[in-house]
Structures are given as C-alpha cells and as structure tokens.
Amino acid sequence: MEITIKKADTLKKHPEDSALGFGTFFTDHMFNMDYNPEEGWHNPRIEPYGPLEMDPSTMVLHYGQAIFEGLKAYKTESGEIQLFRPKDNLKRLNTSGHMLCMPELDEEFILEALLKLLNIERDWVPAESGTSLYIRPTIIATDPYIGLRSSHTYRFFIILSPVGAYYPEGFDPVKIWVTTDYVRAVRGGVGQAKTAGNYAASLYATELANKDGYTQVMWLDGVELKYVEEVGSMNIFFLIGDELITPELNRSILSGVTRNSVIKLAKSWGVTVVERKISIDEVYAAHSSGELKEVFGSGTAAVISPVGNIKYNGKEITIGDGSVGSFAAKLFNDLMDIQYGKTEDSYNWIVPVPSV
Ligand SMILES: *Cc1c(COP(=O)(O)O)cnc(C)c1O
C-alpha cells in the first residue's frame, strides 16, 4: 500500500521544552487509515493534524471499543531520532485488538508508516534531557450504529505529542494507596488489553487516593483482593532480600515493554528475577522483617517510578528511608542511557528513524 502525504499549509509554533508537561501539545501531522470488510485496511495517509468528524451514534462513543499504545521517540546527543522497542508495542496493539474483536494490522507496515510520520515531524522531538516525543497509536470502532455488537469499520490513527521530563525536579518517590474496594481488571476480563474502558474504570479509585494525599493506586487482583497486580498504569516490582519479584502475567495484568526490559536488565546483572503471585500481606511481612528493600513501578511515561510509601488498610509503611533506592536508580539510568543512545544497545531494542 502506498502512503499518501498531504502537508499542512501552516505549521504550529513549537512550545518551549520547559513548558511541555505531558500530553497537551500535538504536532502538525497525523497518520490515518481506515478499515471496512470489503477493502480491509486501506487509504493510509499522512495529513494535517485535525479533528475527527463523527456521527453521534459512532460505536466507540457508546461501547468503548477502542485500543491504544504508548511509546516514545528520543533525540540522541548527536541529533538522531530513535525508537525504543516499537515492534513490541505494535505486537501488543494487535494483542489488544484481538481481545476487542478488531481486525489485525500489518505490524511491519505500521512501523514503516510511523517512521515516515516521524521523519516529517522530526523537528518536534524535543532535545532537552528527559524530554521525548510521545507516540499514541489508536484504533476506534466507527460504525454509526447503537446496537451492541463489534463494529464492522475502524479508524486507525497515530498522533504525536512532545512531552517534558517526567521528573523535572529530580527522580522522586511516589506515595501509593492500596484499594480493597475497587479493582482495575478481573479474571477473564480485558486487563491485558490496552483498552479505553480499563482506564475509565481506574479513575474513581485514583480520585479517592488523591484526596487522601496519595499519587497512585495499587491494584489488587479482582478475585481475592489479595495479590498485587499493578500500580496506577504501571507494572510493579519488589526487591525483597536479593530477589526481584514482579506479579506474573495472569491475563489481567498489562504486559509492559518496560517491565520486560527491567527483567532482562536485572537478569543480565546476575539478579534473580521471579515472576509470581505476591500478596500485599507478603509485602507488609517483608517490610516488618526488614527484607523489603525497594518497590518501584515501570512504564513508558516514567520509565521507573520509585515508591516511597504504601498505605493499606489504614496502615502506612515507608520503603527503606523513603528516598530513591539504588537498584531503581540504576535501572532508571541504564534504561534512559539506552533510550537516548548514550550506551550500546546490546539487546537490539533501538530502531533509528532514518531521514529520507
Ligand atoms: C501501558 C501500561 C503499562 C506499562 O506498559 P509499558 O509498555 O511499559 O509502557 C502497565 N500497565 C498498564 C495498565 C498500562 O496501560
């Protein structure tokens, strides 16, 4: 398929790197492609960024048949642009799509389209340390129909947003709040898919956590409300004794690209990594016995997010002395160094954006 390109007549003024924040600025162009059963995916095009026109009955607005991805493009010191493990994100997009009854995408073709779009928008990749261009591929159901079934037509799009450093004031631990009243996902549900409804379902508990002075929610399993699953929209790790423990992928946990990278890096350092069920009671017991050394989240936005405090059933514990642990700091620095091209990429994780 040929990707057609229509350039914007006027270009936007770029914000200062220091004013970026997360997710408020968008670049000049986007990628669009449509699906119908007769033609399959068709009409791939790069065009000016702009609103989608939709019938009010459009299925995605009613039943949430929507999936997305999140990855970043980084600028190296020498000015090259590169992606971190984009093929894993595109593979996961198809995994999510499968669960939401959506037609499969050709991952190689989408990577080619993304590289084309990024090449056009390369000036939008900010350069200041810790900044990046966030990439949001999305698929939505587009049938104008309010009966309940899966849609026959879809729109796939990619939008780009320059984002600031996640820790502008330094690498800082977060306070997290364990809820036993709400769950993010359930056994047999769609927790392993990056689908809109999972995030809508997480808002209320997050608001309660925020009101109580905590940044993020720690989610327990939806069946027994006993085992730790994730924190906010990140995967979670516990350094207990000399073992790094993370909940095993049980179909309600999202399989993070950062999670997988953390596991590989830790193993390469000779650390024992265990993927298994871990109950919140075990975490508290390890804290009491002095074996709980570090807790941190992992995800594309923050890379590594150290946890300073946890509150569960009204009891708050402080991890270590409440400051950033050395293990989390090393992971953060090593991952960032790979992403920004400061160290050798011995895992073949980096895909450069060629200028053509
Ligand atoms: C996106 C996401 C993650 C992190 O995945 P990465 O690929 O590491 O960015 C973890 N949990 C949830 C619920 C997510 O949506």
PDBQT file of the ligand as one rigid body, heavy atoms in Angstrom, charges set to zero:
ROOT
HETATM    1  C1  LIG A 401       0.813   0.888  29.327  1.00  0.00    +0.000 C 
HETATM    2  C2  LIG A 401       0.635   0.224  30.638  1.00  0.00    +0.000 A 
HETATM    3  C3  LIG A 401       1.699  -0.312  31.388  1.00  0.00    +0.000 A 
HETATM    4  C4  LIG A 401       3.137  -0.108  31.009  1.00  0.00    +0.000 C 
HETATM    5  O1  LIG A 401       3.478  -0.633  29.773  1.00  0.00    +0.000 OA
HETATM    6  P1  LIG A 401       4.795  -0.105  29.033  1.00  0.00    +0.000 P 
HETATM    7  O2  LIG A 401       4.800  -0.893  27.779  1.00  0.00    +0.000 OA
HETATM    8  O3  LIG A 401       5.935  -0.436  29.922  1.00  0.00    +0.000 OA
HETATM    9  O4  LIG A 401       4.621   1.345  28.837  1.00  0.00    +0.000 OA
HETATM   10  C5  LIG A 401       1.406  -1.006  32.542  1.00  0.00    +0.000 A 
HETATM   11  N1  LIG A 401       0.144  -1.142  32.988  1.00  0.00    +0.000 NA
HETATM   12  C6  LIG A 401      -0.897  -0.612  32.319  1.00  0.00    +0.000 A 
HETATM   13  C7  LIG A 401      -2.261  -0.806  32.852  1.00  0.00    +0.000 C 
HETATM   14  C8  LIG A 401      -0.685   0.085  31.139  1.00  0.00    +0.000 A 
HETATM   15  O5  LIG A 401      -1.712   0.618  30.482  1.00  0.00    +0.000 OA
ENDROOT
TORSDOF 0
